[in-house]
């Protein structure tokens, strides 16, 4: 697939079984598509997520997707995310230390480590945002 994309740069198309795949690689072309509010339908692969996640931001389309994205976008502004960096670094260091403390054994499943320290970072950030004086 990579060789075909390179050979037919910037746009290539392939039929894979019953699925038609278009690869668009030029930044200008990608920008036009990604900035479009018209072409935001998800691929059929997202349907398997509906029973688990419902139709939230990740799986929704159309007006529902646009409304939810507009609500969340301000929360991910650089200035807001910048205040969380220290906690992410602290938890990353703790996770690294914890992995080193395991010793000479090979850790085959990183999910418990990642889950624990991700949850710690989320909780620390949430609790740091709460004004403790407002809690009654």
C-alpha positions as CSV (number, residue, x, y, z in Angstrom):
1,X,0.0,0.0,0.0
2,X,2.8,2.4,0.9
3,X,4.5,1.7,-2.5
4,X,1.3,2.4,-4.3
5,X,0.8,5.7,-2.4
6,X,4.3,6.8,-3.3
7,X,4.0,5.8,-6.9
8,X,0.6,7.6,-7.4
9,X,1.3,10.5,-5.1
10,X,-0.6,12.7,-4.1
11,X,-3.8,10.8,-4.5
12,X,-4.2,7.0,-5.0
13,X,-7.2,4.7,-4.9
14,X,-7.5,1.0,-4.2
15,X,-10.2,-1.6,-4.0
16,X,-9.6,-3.9,-1.0
17,X,-12.2,-6.7,-1.1
18,X,-15.5,-4.7,-1.0
19,X,-14.0,-1.5,0.4
20,X,-12.9,1.4,-1.7
21,X,-9.9,3.2,-0.2
22,X,-8.6,6.6,-1.3
23,X,-5.3,7.8,0.0
24,X,-4.8,11.6,0.0
25,X,-1.3,12.7,1.1
26,X,-0.7,16.2,0.0
27,X,-1.1,18.7,2.9
28,X,-3.2,21.1,0.9
29,X,-5.6,18.4,-0.2
30,X,-5.8,17.0,3.4
31,X,-6.5,20.5,4.8
32,X,-9.5,21.0,2.4
33,X,-11.0,17.7,3.5
34,X,-10.3,18.0,7.2
35,X,-11.7,21.6,7.3
36,X,-14.9,20.6,5.6
37,X,-18.0,20.4,7.7
38,X,-19.7,18.5,4.9
39,X,-17.6,15.4,4.8
40,X,-17.5,14.2,8.4
41,X,-19.1,10.7,8.1
42,X,-17.3,8.0,9.9
43,X,-16.2,4.7,8.3
44,X,-18.2,1.6,9.0
45,X,-15.5,0.4,11.4
46,X,-16.8,2.9,14.0
47,X,-20.1,1.0,14.2
48,X,-18.5,-1.6,16.5
49,X,-17.9,1.2,19.0
50,X,-21.6,2.3,19.2
51,X,-22.6,-0.3,21.8
52,X,-19.7,0.7,24.1
53,X,-19.4,4.4,23.5
54,X,-22.8,5.4,22.1
55,X,-22.9,8.2,19.7
56,X,-20.6,10.7,21.3
57,X,-17.9,12.9,19.8
58,X,-15.8,10.0,18.5
59,X,-18.6,8.2,16.7
60,X,-21.2,10.8,15.9
61,X,-21.5,12.8,12.7
62,X,-23.4,15.8,11.3
63,X,-24.9,18.4,13.6
64,X,-24.4,16.3,16.7
65,X,-20.6,16.0,16.0
66,X,-20.3,19.7,15.2
67,X,-22.1,20.8,18.4
68,X,-20.1,18.6,20.7
69,X,-16.8,19.5,19.0
70,X,-17.5,23.2,19.4
71,X,-18.2,22.6,23.1
72,X,-14.9,20.7,23.7
73,X,-12.5,22.7,21.5
74,X,-11.9,25.5,24.1
75,X,-10.8,22.9,26.7
76,X,-7.9,21.9,24.5
77,X,-6.4,25.3,24.0
78,X,-2.6,25.4,24.5
79,X,-2.8,27.8,27.4
80,X,-5.2,25.5,29.2
81,X,-3.3,22.3,28.5
82,X,0.0,24.0,29.5
83,X,-1.1,24.1,33.2
84,X,-1.3,20.3,33.3
85,X,2.2,19.6,32.0
86,X,3.8,19.4,35.5
87,X,1.4,16.7,36.6
88,X,1.8,14.7,33.4
89,X,5.6,14.9,33.9
90,X,5.3,13.8,37.6
91,X,3.1,10.9,36.8
92,X,5.3,9.9,33.8
93,X,8.3,9.8,36.1
94,X,6.4,7.8,38.7
95,X,5.4,5.3,36.0
96,X,9.0,5.0,34.8
97,X,10.3,4.4,38.4
98,X,7.6,1.8,38.9
99,X,8.6,0.0,35.8
100,X,12.2,0.1,36.8
101,X,11.3,-1.3,40.3
102,X,9.8,-4.4,38.7
103,X,13.4,-5.7,38.4
104,X,14.9,-8.0,35.8
105,X,11.5,-9.4,34.8
106,X,10.0,-8.5,31.4
107,X,6.8,-6.6,31.6
108,X,4.5,-8.1,29.0
109,X,1.4,-6.1,29.8
110,X,1.9,-2.3,30.1
111,X,-1.8,-1.6,30.3
112,X,-2.0,-1.8,34.2
113,X,0.9,0.6,34.5
114,X,-0.4,3.0,31.9
115,X,-4.0,2.9,33.3
116,X,-2.9,3.5,36.9
117,X,-0.7,6.6,36.1
118,X,-3.2,7.9,33.5
119,X,-5.9,7.8,36.1
120,X,-3.6,9.5,38.6
121,X,-2.8,12.3,36.2
122,X,-6.5,12.8,35.4
123,X,-7.5,12.8,39.1
124,X,-4.7,15.2,40.0
125,X,-5.6,17.6,37.3
126,X,-9.3,17.5,38.1
127,X,-8.7,18.0,41.8
128,X,-6.2,20.8,41.2
129,X,-8.9,22.6,39.3
130,X,-11.4,22.4,42.1
131,X,-11.5,25.4,44.4
132,X,-11.3,23.7,47.8
133,X,-13.0,26.7,49.4
134,X,-16.1,26.2,47.4
135,X,-16.7,22.6,48.7
136,X,-19.2,22.7,51.6
